[in-house]
Amino acid sequence: MLEAQYRGKEALRPVHDALVKYAASLGKDMEISTKKDQCRASPVQELRRDRSGDQNAD
């Protein structure tokens, strides 16, 4: 997936890799989620809330 995202924009891939490395260094509660056209790094709790559709859950 990442290869397709950065096809023609190979110079940006090191930026992505550095951001993913930094996000991972923030702790085990961070989750890196790669999608077809994006990559998201969020606290695991926030991702669970987004998936459930309940924006007010703790």
N, CA, C, O and CB atoms as a CASP TS submission, in Angstrom:
PFRMAT TS
TARGET T0000
AUTHOR 0000-0000-0000
METHOD Language model
MODEL 1
PARENT N/A
ATOM      1  N   MET     1       0.806  -1.189   0.000  1.00  0.00           N
ATOM      2  CA  MET     1       0.000   0.000   0.000  1.00  0.00           C
ATOM      3  C   MET     1       0.860   1.269   0.000  1.00  0.00           C
ATOM      4  O   MET     1       0.599   2.202  -0.760  1.00  0.00           O
ATOM      5  CB  MET     1      -0.923  -0.011   1.192  1.00  0.00           C
ATOM      6  N   LEU     2       1.865   1.294   0.840  1.00  0.00           N
ATOM      7  CA  LEU     2       2.703   2.492   0.917  1.00  0.00           C
ATOM      8  C   LEU     2       3.438   2.754  -0.390  1.00  0.00           C
ATOM      9  O   LEU     2       3.633   3.906  -0.779  1.00  0.00           O
ATOM     10  CB  LEU     2       3.704   2.360   2.052  1.00  0.00           C
ATOM     11  N   GLU     3       3.841   1.690  -1.062  1.00  0.00           N
ATOM     12  CA  GLU     3       4.537   1.880  -2.326  1.00  0.00           C
ATOM     13  C   GLU     3       3.642   2.623  -3.307  1.00  0.00           C
ATOM     14  O   GLU     3       4.104   3.500  -4.038  1.00  0.00           O
ATOM     15  CB  GLU     3       4.978   0.530  -2.913  1.00  0.00           C
ATOM     16  N   ALA     4       2.351   2.268  -3.322  1.00  0.00           N
ATOM     17  CA  ALA     4       1.409   2.936  -4.226  1.00  0.00           C
ATOM     18  C   ALA     4       1.196   4.395  -3.812  1.00  0.00           C
ATOM     19  O   ALA     4       1.098   5.274  -4.668  1.00  0.00           O
ATOM     20  CB  ALA     4       0.059   2.188  -4.246  1.00  0.00           C
ATOM     21  N   GLN     5       1.126   4.652  -2.509  1.00  0.00           N
ATOM     22  CA  GLN     5       0.918   6.024  -2.035  1.00  0.00           C
ATOM     23  C   GLN     5       2.056   6.947  -2.452  1.00  0.00           C
ATOM     24  O   GLN     5       1.841   8.117  -2.766  1.00  0.00           O
ATOM     25  CB  GLN     5       0.772   6.041  -0.519  1.00  0.00           C
ATOM     26  N   TYR     6       3.257   6.409  -2.450  1.00  0.00           N
ATOM     27  CA  TYR     6       4.431   7.243  -2.709  1.00  0.00           C
ATOM     28  C   TYR     6       5.003   7.080  -4.115  1.00  0.00           C
ATOM     29  O   TYR     6       6.086   7.589  -4.408  1.00  0.00           O
ATOM     30  CB  TYR     6       5.496   6.929  -1.705  1.00  0.00           C
ATOM     31  N   ARG     7       4.291   6.382  -4.974  1.00  0.00           N
ATOM     32  CA  ARG     7       4.737   6.244  -6.363  1.00  0.00           C
ATOM     33  C   ARG     7       4.733   7.630  -7.014  1.00  0.00           C
ATOM     34  O   ARG     7       3.711   8.315  -7.040  1.00  0.00           O
ATOM     35  CB  ARG     7       3.818   5.243  -7.161  1.00  0.00           C
ATOM     36  N   GLY     8       5.872   8.018  -7.527  1.00  0.00           N
ATOM     37  CA  GLY     8       6.015   9.336  -8.119  1.00  0.00           C
ATOM     38  C   GLY     8       6.346  10.420  -7.105  1.00  0.00           C
ATOM     39  O   GLY     8       6.615  11.564  -7.473  1.00  0.00           O
ATOM     40  N   LYS     9       6.325  10.055  -5.824  1.00  0.00           N
ATOM     41  CA  LYS     9       6.632  11.007  -4.740  1.00  0.00           C
ATOM     42  C   LYS     9       7.631  10.361  -3.783  1.00  0.00           C
ATOM     43  O   LYS     9       7.542  10.539  -2.568  1.00  0.00           O
ATOM     44  CB  LYS     9       5.326  11.438  -3.972  1.00  0.00           C
ATOM     45  N   GLU    10       8.573   9.615  -4.335  1.00  0.00           N
ATOM     46  CA  GLU    10       9.504   8.847  -3.529  1.00  0.00           C
ATOM     47  C   GLU    10      10.293   9.712  -2.542  1.00  0.00           C
ATOM     48  O   GLU    10      10.703   9.222  -1.490  1.00  0.00           O
ATOM     49  CB  GLU    10      10.455   8.109  -4.427  1.00  0.00           C
ATOM     50  N   ALA    11      10.508  10.970  -2.861  1.00  0.00           N
ATOM     51  CA  ALA    11      11.264  11.858  -1.970  1.00  0.00           C
ATOM     52  C   ALA    11      10.526  12.101  -0.643  1.00  0.00           C
ATOM     53  O   ALA    11      11.142  12.496   0.346  1.00  0.00           O
ATOM     54  CB  ALA    11      11.534  13.199  -2.671  1.00  0.00           C
ATOM     55  N   LEU    12       9.209  11.867  -0.626  1.00  0.00           N
ATOM     56  CA  LEU    12       8.426  12.076   0.596  1.00  0.00           C
ATOM     57  C   LEU    12       8.413  10.854   1.516  1.00  0.00           C
ATOM     58  O   LEU    12       8.043  10.969   2.685  1.00  0.00           O
ATOM     59  CB  LEU    12       7.006  12.447   0.234  1.00  0.00           C
ATOM     60  N   ARG    13       8.801   9.712   1.017  1.00  0.00           N
ATOM     61  CA  ARG    13       8.751   8.484   1.824  1.00  0.00           C
ATOM     62  C   ARG    13       9.597   8.578   3.091  1.00  0.00           C
ATOM     63  O   ARG    13       9.147   8.098   4.131  1.00  0.00           O
ATOM     64  CB  ARG    13       9.215   7.300   0.995  1.00  0.00           C
ATOM     65  N   PRO    14      10.803   9.170   3.069  1.00  0.00           N
ATOM     66  CA  PRO    14      11.569   9.298   4.312  1.00  0.00           C
ATOM     67  C   PRO    14      10.845  10.154   5.362  1.00  0.00           C
ATOM     68  O   PRO    14      11.009   9.929   6.561  1.00  0.00           O
ATOM     69  CB  PRO    14      12.936   9.901   4.015  1.00  0.00           C
ATOM     70  N   VAL    15      10.060  11.119   4.923  1.00  0.00           N
ATOM     71  CA  VAL    15       9.276  11.929   5.862  1.00  0.00           C
ATOM     72  C   VAL    15       8.234  11.044   6.539  1.00  0.00           C
ATOM     73  O   VAL    15       8.064  11.095   7.757  1.00  0.00           O
ATOM     74  CB  VAL    15       8.589  13.129   5.132  1.00  0.00           C
ATOM     75  N   HIS    16       7.547  10.242   5.754  1.00  0.00           N
ATOM     76  CA  HIS    16       6.565   9.301   6.305  1.00  0.00           C
ATOM     77  C   HIS    16       7.221   8.366   7.308  1.00  0.00           C
ATOM     78  O   HIS    16       6.715   8.180   8.415  1.00  0.00           O
ATOM     79  CB  HIS    16       5.901   8.487   5.179  1.00  0.00           C
ATOM     80  N   ASP    17       8.340   7.782   6.925  1.00  0.00           N
ATOM     81  CA  ASP    17       9.025   6.836   7.796  1.00  0.00           C
ATOM     82  C   ASP    17       9.438   7.493   9.113  1.00  0.00           C
ATOM     83  O   ASP    17       9.330   6.874  10.171  1.00  0.00           O
ATOM     84  CB  ASP    17      10.252   6.259   7.089  1.00  0.00           C
ATOM     85  N   ALA    18       9.904   8.730   9.057  1.00  0.00           N
ATOM     86  CA  ALA    18      10.308   9.446  10.274  1.00  0.00           C
ATOM     87  C   ALA    18       9.097   9.732  11.163  1.00  0.00           C
ATOM     88  O   ALA    18       9.187   9.613  12.385  1.00  0.00           O
ATOM     89  CB  ALA    18      11.023  10.767   9.913  1.00  0.00           C
ATOM     90  N   LEU    19       7.979  10.102  10.567  1.00  0.00           N
ATOM     91  CA  LEU    19       6.774  10.368  11.355  1.00  0.00           C
ATOM     92  C   LEU    19       6.239   9.100  12.015  1.00  0.00           C
ATOM     93  O   LEU    19       5.808   9.134  13.168  1.00  0.00           O
ATOM     94  CB  LEU    19       5.694  10.988  10.473  1.00  0.00           C
ATOM     95  N   VAL    20       6.265   7.992  11.296  1.00  0.00           N
ATOM     96  CA  VAL    20       5.814   6.725  11.867  1.00  0.00           C
ATOM     97  C   VAL    20       6.736   6.316  13.016  1.00  0.00           C
ATOM     98  O   VAL    20       6.267   5.858  14.058  1.00  0.00           O
ATOM     99  CB  VAL    20       5.773   5.618  10.781  1.00  0.00           C
ATOM    100  N   LYS    21       8.025   6.478  12.829  1.00  0.00           N
ATOM    101  CA  LYS    21       8.983   6.133  13.886  1.00  0.00           C
ATOM    102  C   LYS    21       8.737   6.992  15.127  1.00  0.00           C
ATOM    103  O   LYS    21       8.752   6.487  16.249  1.00  0.00           O
ATOM    104  CB  LYS    21      10.438   6.317  13.386  1.00  0.00           C
ATOM    105  N   TYR    22       8.509   8.296  14.919  1.00  0.00           N
ATOM    106  CA  TYR    22       8.242   9.186  16.043  1.00  0.00           C
ATOM    107  C   TYR    22       6.943   8.792  16.752  1.00  0.00           C
ATOM    108  O   TYR    22       6.910   8.706  17.980  1.00  0.00           O
ATOM    109  CB  TYR    22       8.166  10.647  15.563  1.00  0.00           C
ATOM    110  N   ALA    23       5.880   8.552  15.993  1.00  0.00           N
ATOM    111  CA  ALA    23       4.597   8.170  16.594  1.00  0.00           C
ATOM    112  C   ALA    23       4.734   6.889  17.408  1.00  0.00           C
ATOM    113  O   ALA    23       4.176   6.779  18.499  1.00  0.00           O
ATOM    114  CB  ALA    23       3.526   7.990  15.508  1.00  0.00           C
ATOM    115  N   ALA    24       5.467   5.934  16.883  1.00  0.00           N
ATOM    116  CA  ALA    24       5.680   4.674  17.598  1.00  0.00           C
ATOM    117  C   ALA    24       6.459   4.892  18.887  1.00  0.00           C
ATOM    118  O   ALA    24       6.278   4.155  19.856  1.00  0.00           O
ATOM    119  CB  ALA    24       6.415   3.675  16.707  1.00  0.00           C
ATOM    120  N   SER    25       7.325   5.898  18.903  1.00  0.00           N
ATOM    121  CA  SER    25       8.127   6.159  20.100  1.00  0.00           C
ATOM    122  C   SER    25       7.305   6.790  21.221  1.00  0.00           C
ATOM    123  O   SER    25       7.779   6.882  22.354  1.00  0.00           O
ATOM    124  CB  SER    25       9.297   7.062  19.753  1.00  0.00           C
ATOM    125  N   LEU    26       6.094   7.221  20.926  1.00  0.00           N
ATOM    126  CA  LEU    26       5.254   7.875  21.935  1.00  0.00           C
ATOM    127  C   LEU    26       4.653   6.891  22.924  1.00  0.00           C
ATOM    128  O   LEU    26       4.147   7.295  23.971  1.00  0.00           O
ATOM    129  CB  LEU    26       4.146   8.648  21.262  1.00  0.00           C
ATOM    130  N   GLY    27       4.702   5.618  22.608  1.00  0.00           N
ATOM    131  CA  GLY    27       4.215   4.613  23.552  1.00  0.00           C
ATOM    132  C   GLY    27       3.442   3.503  22.877  1.00  0.00           C
ATOM    133  O   GLY    27       3.079   3.579  21.704  1.00  0.00           O
ATOM    134  N   LYS    28       3.205   2.468  23.666  1.00  0.00           N
ATOM    135  CA  LYS    28       2.520   1.287  23.141  1.00  0.00           C
ATOM    136  C   LYS    28       1.046   1.537  22.862  1.00  0.00           C
ATOM    137  O   LYS    28       0.400   0.745  22.176  1.00  0.00           O
ATOM    138  CB  LYS    28       2.661   0.140  24.108  1.00  0.00           C
ATOM    139  N   ASP    29       0.508   2.636  23.392  1.00  0.00           N
ATOM    140  CA  ASP    29      -0.898   2.920  23.151  1.00  0.00           C
ATOM    141  C   ASP    29      -1.135   3.655  21.832  1.00  0.00           C
ATOM    142  O   ASP    29      -2.265   4.034  21.527  1.00  0.00           O
ATOM    143  CB  ASP    29      -1.453   3.730  24.290  1.00  0.00           C
ATOM    144  N   MET    30      -0.076   3.856  21.053  1.00  0.00           N
ATOM    145  CA  MET    30      -0.222   4.467  19.726  1.00  0.00           C
ATOM    146  C   MET    30      -0.426   3.370  18.692  1.00  0.00           C
ATOM    147  O   MET    30       0.200   2.312  18.762  1.00  0.00           O
ATOM    148  CB  MET    30       1.021   5.337  19.365  1.00  0.00           C
ATOM    149  N   GLU    31      -1.299   3.627  17.743  1.00  0.00           N
ATOM    150  CA  GLU    31      -1.556   2.668  16.679  1.00  0.00           C
ATOM    151  C   GLU    31      -1.346   3.361  15.345  1.00  0.00           C
ATOM    152  O   GLU    31      -1.875   4.448  15.110  1.00  0.00           O
ATOM    153  CB  GLU    31      -2.990   2.079  16.782  1.00  0.00           C
ATOM    154  N   ILE    32      -0.579   2.736  14.480  1.00  0.00           N
ATOM    155  CA  ILE    32      -0.336   3.246  13.136  1.00  0.00           C
ATOM    156  C   ILE    32      -1.289   2.511  12.209  1.00  0.00           C
ATOM    157  O   ILE    32      -1.274   1.282  12.146  1.00  0.00           O
ATOM    158  CB  ILE    32       1.169   3.056  12.695  1.00  0.00           C
ATOM    159  N   SER    33      -2.112   3.251  11.497  1.00  0.00           N
ATOM    160  CA  SER    33      -3.116   2.656  10.625  1.00  0.00           C
ATOM    161  C   SER    33      -2.892   3.144   9.198  1.00  0.00           C
ATOM    162  O   SER    33      -3.087   4.324   8.906  1.00  0.00           O
ATOM    163  CB  SER    33      -4.550   3.003  11.110  1.00  0.00           C
ATOM    164  N   THR    34      -2.486   2.246   8.317  1.00  0.00           N
ATOM    165  CA  THR    34      -2.235   2.597   6.920  1.00  0.00           C
ATOM    166  C   THR    34      -3.454   2.220   6.093  1.00  0.00           C
ATOM    167  O   THR    34      -3.921   1.081   6.131  1.00  0.00           O
ATOM    168  CB  THR    34      -0.956   1.887   6.380  1.00  0.00           C
ATOM    169  N   LYS    35      -3.950   3.172   5.363  1.00  0.00           N
ATOM    170  CA  LYS    35      -5.102   2.964   4.493  1.00  0.00           C
ATOM    171  C   LYS    35      -4.664   3.166   3.040  1.00  0.00           C
ATOM    172  O   LYS    35      -3.496   3.443   2.769  1.00  0.00           O
ATOM    173  CB  LYS    35      -6.272   3.934   4.867  1.00  0.00           C
ATOM    174  N   LYS    36      -5.590   3.027   2.136  1.00  0.00           N
ATOM    175  CA  LYS    36      -5.279   3.142   0.716  1.00  0.00           C
ATOM    176  C   LYS    36      -4.627   4.479   0.368  1.00  0.00           C
ATOM    177  O   LYS    36      -3.691   4.528  -0.430  1.00  0.00           O
ATOM    178  CB  LYS    36      -6.539   2.961  -0.101  1.00  0.00           C
ATOM    179  N   ASP    37      -5.127   5.571   0.976  1.00  0.00           N
ATOM    180  CA  ASP    37      -4.635   6.891   0.601  1.00  0.00           C
ATOM    181  C   ASP    37      -4.174   7.732   1.783  1.00  0.00           C
ATOM    182  O   ASP    37      -3.984   8.941   1.647  1.00  0.00           O
ATOM    183  CB  ASP    37      -5.698   7.625  -0.137  1.00  0.00           C
ATOM    184  N   GLN    38      -3.990   7.099   2.950  1.00  0.00           N
ATOM    185  CA  GLN    38      -3.537   7.849   4.111  1.00  0.00           C
ATOM    186  C   GLN    38      -2.899   6.930   5.138  1.00  0.00           C
ATOM    187  O   GLN    38      -3.044   5.709   5.079  1.00  0.00           O
ATOM    188  CB  GLN    38      -4.694   8.612   4.737  1.00  0.00           C
ATOM    189  N   CYS    39      -2.206   7.527   6.061  1.00  0.00           N
ATOM    190  CA  CYS    39      -1.634   6.803   7.196  1.00  0.00           C
ATOM    191  C   CYS    39      -1.956   7.626   8.424  1.00  0.00           C
ATOM    192  O   CYS    39      -1.737   8.838   8.433  1.00  0.00           O
ATOM    193  CB  CYS    39      -0.072   6.569   7.037  1.00  0.00           C
ATOM    194  N   ARG    40      -2.473   6.987   9.463  1.00  0.00           N
ATOM    195  CA  ARG    40      -2.913   7.702  10.650  1.00  0.00           C
ATOM    196  C   ARG    40      -2.228   7.109  11.873  1.00  0.00           C
ATOM    197  O   ARG    40      -2.138   5.891  12.027  1.00  0.00           O
ATOM    198  CB  ARG    40      -4.453   7.642  10.796  1.00  0.00           C
ATOM    199  N   ALA    41      -1.753   7.987  12.731  1.00  0.00           N
ATOM    200  CA  ALA    41      -1.190   7.570  14.010  1.00  0.00           C
ATOM    201  C   ALA    41      -2.038   8.215  15.095  1.00  0.00           C
ATOM    202  O   ALA    41      -2.104   9.440  15.196  1.00  0.00           O
ATOM    203  CB  ALA    41       0.331   7.973  14.143  1.00  0.00           C
ATOM    204  N   SER    42      -2.685   7.389  15.904  1.00  0.00           N
ATOM    205  CA  SER    42      -3.590   7.890  16.930  1.00  0.00           C
ATOM    206  C   SER    42      -3.484   7.029  18.179  1.00  0.00           C
ATOM    207  O   SER    42      -3.107   5.859  18.113  1.00  0.00           O
ATOM    208  CB  SER    42      -5.041   7.918  16.414  1.00  0.00           C
ATOM    209  N   PRO    43      -3.822   7.626  19.321  1.00  0.00           N
ATOM    210  CA  PRO    43      -3.912   6.800  20.523  1.00  0.00           C
ATOM    211  C   PRO    43      -4.944   5.699  20.296  1.00  0.00           C
ATOM    212  O   PRO    43      -5.983   5.944  19.683  1.00  0.00           O
ATOM    213  CB  PRO    43      -4.287   7.661  21.768  1.00  0.00           C
ATOM    214  N   VAL    44      -4.677   4.519  20.770  1.00  0.00           N
ATOM    215  CA  VAL    44      -5.559   3.377  20.555  1.00  0.00           C
ATOM    216  C   VAL    44      -6.966   3.694  21.044  1.00  0.00           C
ATOM    217  O   VAL    44      -7.936   3.336  20.375  1.00  0.00           O
ATOM    218  CB  VAL    44      -5.013   2.129  21.267  1.00  0.00           C
ATOM    219  N   GLN    45      -7.105   4.350  22.184  1.00  0.00           N
ATOM    220  CA  GLN    45      -8.418   4.673  22.724  1.00  0.00           C
ATOM    221  C   GLN    45      -9.210   5.539  21.739  1.00  0.00           C
ATOM    222  O   GLN    45     -10.409   5.323  21.562  1.00  0.00           O
ATOM    223  CB  GLN    45      -8.278   5.390  24.078  1.00  0.00           C
ATOM    224  N   GLU    46      -8.571   6.500  21.107  1.00  0.00           N
ATOM    225  CA  GLU    46      -9.249   7.369  20.140  1.00  0.00           C
ATOM    226  C   GLU    46      -9.737   6.567  18.944  1.00  0.00           C
ATOM    227  O   GLU    46     -10.843   6.805  18.457  1.00  0.00           O
ATOM    228  CB  GLU    46      -8.312   8.494  19.673  1.00  0.00           C
ATOM    229  N   LEU    47      -8.946   5.632  18.466  1.00  0.00           N
ATOM    230  CA  LEU    47      -9.360   4.817  17.329  1.00  0.00           C
ATOM    231  C   LEU    47     -10.570   3.967  17.683  1.00  0.00           C
ATOM    232  O   LEU    47     -11.482   3.822  16.869  1.00  0.00           O
ATOM    233  CB  LEU    47      -8.208   3.927  16.861  1.00  0.00           C
ATOM    234  N   ARG    48     -10.591   3.405  18.878  1.00  0.00           N
ATOM    235  CA  ARG    48     -11.745   2.609  19.294  1.00  0.00           C
ATOM    236  C   ARG    48     -12.997   3.471  19.334  1.00  0.00           C
ATOM    237  O   ARG    48     -14.072   3.023  18.934  1.00  0.00           O
ATOM    238  CB  ARG    48     -11.496   1.968  20.670  1.00  0.00           C
ATOM    239  N   ARG    49     -12.868   4.696  19.809  1.00  0.00           N
ATOM    240  CA  ARG    49     -13.997   5.621  19.894  1.00  0.00           C
ATOM    241  C   ARG    49     -14.491   5.948  18.484  1.00  0.00           C
ATOM    242  O   ARG    49     -15.697   5.948  18.238  1.00  0.00           O
ATOM    243  CB  ARG    49     -13.595   6.922  20.654  1.00  0.00           C
ATOM    244  N   ASP    50     -13.572   6.226  17.559  1.00  0.00           N
ATOM    245  CA  ASP    50     -13.954   6.540  16.183  1.00  0.00           C
ATOM    246  C   ASP    50     -14.695   5.366  15.538  1.00  0.00           C
ATOM    247  O   ASP    50     -15.695   5.558  14.845  1.00  0.00           O
ATOM    248  CB  ASP    50     -12.711   6.902  15.353  1.00  0.00           C
ATOM    249  N   ARG    51     -14.212   4.189  15.767  1.00  0.00           N
ATOM    250  CA  ARG    51     -14.824   3.006  15.143  1.00  0.00           C
ATOM    251  C   ARG    51     -16.219   2.743  15.704  1.00  0.00           C
ATOM    252  O   ARG    51     -17.097   2.259  14.991  1.00  0.00           O
ATOM    253  CB  ARG    51     -13.935   1.769  15.353  1.00  0.00           C
ATOM    254  N   SER    52     -16.420   3.062  16.978  1.00  0.00           N
ATOM    255  CA  SER    52     -17.725   2.825  17.580  1.00  0.00           C
ATOM    256  C   SER    52     -18.735   3.897  17.201  1.00  0.00           C
ATOM    257  O   SER    52     -19.943   3.697  17.328  1.00  0.00           O
ATOM    258  CB  SER    52     -17.597   2.753  19.081  1.00  0.00           C
ATOM    259  N   GLY    53     -18.225   5.051  16.728  1.00  0.00           N
ATOM    260  CA  GLY    53     -19.100   6.139  16.359  1.00  0.00           C
ATOM    261  C   GLY    53     -19.493   7.020  17.533  1.00  0.00           C
ATOM    262  O   GLY    53     -20.231   7.989  17.356  1.00  0.00           O
ATOM    263  N   ASP    54     -19.008   6.698  18.738  1.00  0.00           N
ATOM    264  CA  ASP    54     -19.328   7.473  19.937  1.00  0.00           C
ATOM    265  C   ASP    54     -18.195   8.430  20.234  1.00  0.00           C
ATOM    266  O   ASP    54     -17.178   8.034  20.804  1.00  0.00           O
ATOM    267  CB  ASP    54     -19.587   6.549  21.147  1.00  0.00           C
ATOM    268  N   GLN    55     -18.357   9.674  19.856  1.00  0.00           N
ATOM    269  CA  GLN    55     -17.294  10.670  20.045  1.00  0.00           C
ATOM    270  C   GLN    55     -17.168  11.120  21.495  1.00  0.00           C
ATOM    271  O   GLN    55     -16.177  11.761  21.842  1.00  0.00           O
ATOM    272  CB  GLN    55     -17.551  11.877  19.162  1.00  0.00           C
ATOM    273  N   ASN    56     -18.137  10.808  22.354  1.00  0.00           N
ATOM    274  CA  ASN    56     -18.108  11.257  23.741  1.00  0.00           C
ATOM    275  C   ASN    56     -17.640  10.188  24.710  1.00  0.00           C
ATOM    276  O   ASN    56     -17.603  10.431  25.916  1.00  0.00           O
ATOM    277  CB  ASN    56     -19.464  11.729  24.146  1.00  0.00           C
ATOM    278  N   ALA    57     -17.284   9.018  24.220  1.00  0.00           N
ATOM    279  CA  ALA    57     -16.850   7.914  25.095  1.00  0.00           C
ATOM    280  C   ALA    57     -15.459   8.189  25.633  1.00  0.00           C
ATOM    281  O   ALA    57     -14.650   8.847  24.980  1.00  0.00           O
ATOM    282  CB  ALA    57     -16.869   6.566  24.336  1.00  0.00           C
ATOM    283  N   ASP    58     -15.189   7.691  26.808  1.00  0.00           N
ATOM    284  CA  ASP    58     -13.843   7.804  27.410  1.00  0.00           C
ATOM    285  C   ASP    58     -13.149   6.492  27.386  1.00  0.00           C
ATOM    286  O   ASP    58     -12.012   6.386  27.846  1.00  0.00           O
ATOM    287  CB  ASP    58     -13.912   8.315  28.840  1.00  0.00           C
TER
END
